[in-house]
């Protein structure tokens, strides 16, 4: 693709233990450089979960008055574009991709995905395009750092007695949703709800739990008891040795 520029708007968010840390409140990324160093470090045996939203397109031979079809971070499937020279030929064209370390193997992220490494390194994000100079648009990306084992990163499974955070149900939901989780050992459990900007909305659980299966219900209200607006929210469970996050949608 030729002549032009695409811009990504990144709200880059790192989740470390139970706290959110912004590398920057917002980051504008010029993808004519193909890859962008997010500044997020992934340690060996850790992974990040990435959520992306927004739209992008490209110009017809550099003519900004002739924009082609808009697409999401999921990219474009089929043979619509010759993808053989893209950084990740087996991934959808024009999709959000990532890698750990400047020489890491590119992997598909799309609208949401998890990326980890045995050796660790810096997280790079980019667009799966062999030459992105004629692109246009923006995506918003949230990055959560998870504390997990290397076995999970490699596609294995955690032991049956490990901590677990399940997908909420129903999802999307209105007016309330249930979050199920399991506890491995006696521990202080925190479950927090965040909005799409990473702002704390509600502390749903903050107490010591014995080993077992539990559930918590969120009624769509913030700490002040006020109903929140429709949109994407993120819930996170944290203990002294486990952190995990998932996305949910509130529809009114």
C-alpha positions in Angstrom: 0.0 0.0 0.0 1.4 3.4 -0.9 1.3 7.2 -0.1 -0.3 8.3 3.1 -0.4 7.6 6.7 -2.4 5.7 9.3 -2.6 6.8 12.9 -3.4 4.6 15.9 -4.7 6.1 19.1 -3.5 4.0 21.9 -4.7 4.3 25.5 -1.9 1.9 26.6 -2.8 0.3 29.9 -0.6 -2.0 31.9 -2.1 -4.1 34.7 0.5 -4.9 37.3 -0.7 -6.8 40.4 -4.0 -5.0 41.3 -3.2 -1.6 39.9 -3.5 0.1 36.5 -0.6 2.1 35.3 -0.8 4.3 32.1 2.4 4.4 30.1 0.9 7.6 28.7 -2.7 8.9 28.9 -2.9 8.6 25.2 -0.3 7.7 22.5 -0.5 8.6 18.8 1.3 5.9 16.8 2.4 6.5 13.2 2.1 3.1 11.6 4.2 4.1 8.5 6.9 2.8 10.8 5.1 -0.6 10.7 5.8 -1.5 14.3 5.4 0.7 17.4 7.2 0.1 20.7 4.5 0.4 23.4 6.9 0.5 26.2 5.1 -2.3 28.0 7.5 -5.0 29.3 6.5 -8.6 29.4 8.5 -10.7 31.8 9.2 -14.4 31.2 6.2 -16.4 32.3 3.8 -13.5 31.9 1.4 -12.4 29.1 -0.7 -9.4 28.2 -4.3 -9.3 27.2 -5.1 -6.7 24.5 -8.5 -5.2 23.6 -8.8 -3.0 20.5 -11.6 -1.0 19.0 -11.9 1.6 16.2 -11.9 1.7 12.4 -9.3 2.2 9.7 -9.1 2.2 5.9 -6.7 3.1 3.1 -6.7 5.5 0.2 -7.0 4.8 -3.4 -3.5 5.4 -4.7 -2.9 8.2 -2.2 -6.2 10.0 -3.0 -7.7 10.9 0.4 -11.0 11.6 -1.4 -11.3 7.9 -2.4 -11.2 5.9 0.8 -11.7 2.2 0.5 -13.9 0.1 2.9 -13.5 0.7 6.6 -12.3 -2.2 8.8 -11.9 -3.0 12.4 -8.7 -4.3 14.1 -9.9 -7.8 13.1 -8.7 -7.0 9.6 -9.9 -8.3 6.3 -10.3 -12.0 5.4 -10.3 -13.9 2.2 -8.3 -12.9 -0.9 -9.3 -9.3 -0.9 -5.7 -8.2 -0.5 -2.4 -10.0 -1.4 -1.1 -10.7 2.1 1.9 -12.8 1.1 4.5 -10.0 2.0 2.8 -8.8 5.2 4.6 -9.3 8.5 2.2 -12.1 9.4 1.1 -13.8 6.1 -1.2 -16.3 7.9 -3.0 -13.5 9.7 -5.9 -11.4 8.2 -4.7 -8.5 6.1 -4.9 -5.1 7.8 -5.3 -6.6 11.2 -3.8 -5.6 14.5 -0.8 -7.8 15.2 1.8 -7.9 18.0 5.2 -9.4 18.9 7.4 -9.6 22.0 10.8 -8.1 21.3 11.9 -6.4 18.1 12.8 -9.7 16.6 9.8 -11.7 17.9 7.5 -13.6 15.7 4.4 -11.6 14.7 1.1 -12.9 16.1 -2.5 -12.0 15.4 -4.3 -9.8 18.0 -7.4 -8.5 16.2 -10.1 -7.1 18.4 -8.8 -9.0 21.4 -6.0 -11.4 22.1 -3.3 -12.6 24.5 0.4 -12.5 23.8 3.1 -14.0 25.9 6.7 -15.1 25.8 9.0 -17.6 27.5 11.9 -15.2 27.5 10.1 -11.8 27.9 10.7 -8.5 26.2 9.1 -5.3 25.0 5.6 -5.4 23.4 5.4 -4.1 19.9 2.0 -3.6 18.1 1.5 -2.9 14.4 -0.7 -3.4 11.4 -0.5 -6.4 9.2 0.3 -4.6 5.9 3.3 -4.9 3.8 3.4 -1.2 3.2 1.0 0.9 5.3 1.8 4.4 4.0 -1.6 4.9 2.3 -3.7 4.0 5.4 -6.0 6.2 7.4 -7.9 5.9 10.7 -7.4 5.2 14.4 -7.8 2.3 16.9 -8.0 2.5 20.7 -6.0 -0.3 22.5 -6.1 -1.3 26.1 -3.2 -3.5 27.4 -3.6 -5.6 30.6 -0.6 -7.4 32.0 -1.6 -10.8 33.5 0.3 -12.9 36.1 0.1 -16.4 34.7 2.4 -19.4 34.3 4.5 -20.1 31.2 2.5 -23.3 30.7 -0.5 -21.3 30.0 1.4 -19.1 27.5 2.5 -22.1 25.6 -1.0 -23.3 25.2 -1.1 -25.6 28.1 -3.5 -25.5 31.0 -3.2 -24.6 34.6 -3.8 -27.2 37.3 -7.4 -27.9 38.2 -6.9 -26.3 41.6 -5.6 -23.0 40.3 -7.3 -19.7 40.5 -9.8 -19.1 37.7 -11.9 -16.2 36.4 -14.8 -17.2 34.2 -16.5 -15.1 31.5 -19.5 -13.2 33.0 -23.0 -14.2 32.1 -25.1 -13.0 30.5 -22.9 -11.0 28.3 -24.0 -8.6 26.9 -26.1 -7.9 30.0 -28.9 -5.7 31.4 -29.4 -4.9 34.2 -27.0 -7.3 36.0 -24.4 -10.0 35.3 -22.8 -12.8 37.3 -19.0 -13.3 37.6 -17.8 -16.7 38.7 -14.3 -17.4 40.0 -12.4 -20.1 41.9 -9.9 -19.8 44.8 -6.9 -22.1 45.2 -5.9 -21.3 48.8 -6.9 -19.0 51.6 -6.3 -15.5 50.2 -7.6 -12.0 50.0 -9.6 -11.7 46.8 -10.3 -8.5 45.0 -12.6 -8.1 42.0 -12.7 -4.6 40.5 -14.7 -3.2 37.6 -13.1 -0.6 35.2 -14.5 1.4 32.3 -13.0 1.6 28.9 -10.6 4.4 30.0 -9.2 2.3 32.8 -11.0 4.2 35.5 -12.1 2.3 38.6 -15.9 2.0 38.6 -16.7 -0.5 41.4 -14.9 -2.7 43.9 -17.1 -5.8 43.7 -15.2 -8.1 46.1 -12.5 -7.3 48.6 -12.3 -10.0 51.3 -10.5 -13.2 52.4 -11.9 -16.4 50.8 -11.3 -20.0 51.6 -10.6 -22.4 48.7 -13.7 -23.1 46.6 -16.0 -21.8 43.9 -17.6 -18.4 44.2 -19.8 -15.9 42.2 -20.4 -12.2 42.4 -23.2 -10.2 40.8 -22.7 -6.7 39.4 -25.8 -4.6 39.1 -24.3 -2.0 36.7 -23.8 0.6 39.5 -20.7 2.4 40.5 -19.3 3.0 44.0 -21.9 5.7 44.6 -24.8 3.5 43.6 -25.4 5.3 40.3 -26.2 3.3 37.2 -23.4 3.5 34.7 -23.8 4.1 30.9 -23.9 1.4 28.2 -20.5 0.3 26.9 -17.5 -2.0 27.4 -16.2 -2.7 30.9 -13.4 -4.8 32.2 -13.4 -6.9 35.4 -10.2 -8.0 37.1 -9.5 -10.5 39.8 -6.3 -10.2 41.8 -4.6 -12.0 44.7 -1.0 -11.8 45.9 0.0 -14.3 43.2 -2.6 -14.2 40.5 -4.2 -11.5 38.2 -6.6 -12.0 35.4 -9.0 -9.7 33.4 -11.9 -10.1 31.0 -14.2 -7.8 29.0 -18.0 -7.5 29.3 -20.6 -5.4 27.6 -23.5 -3.5 29.3 -26.4 -2.7 27.0 -29.4 -0.6 28.0 
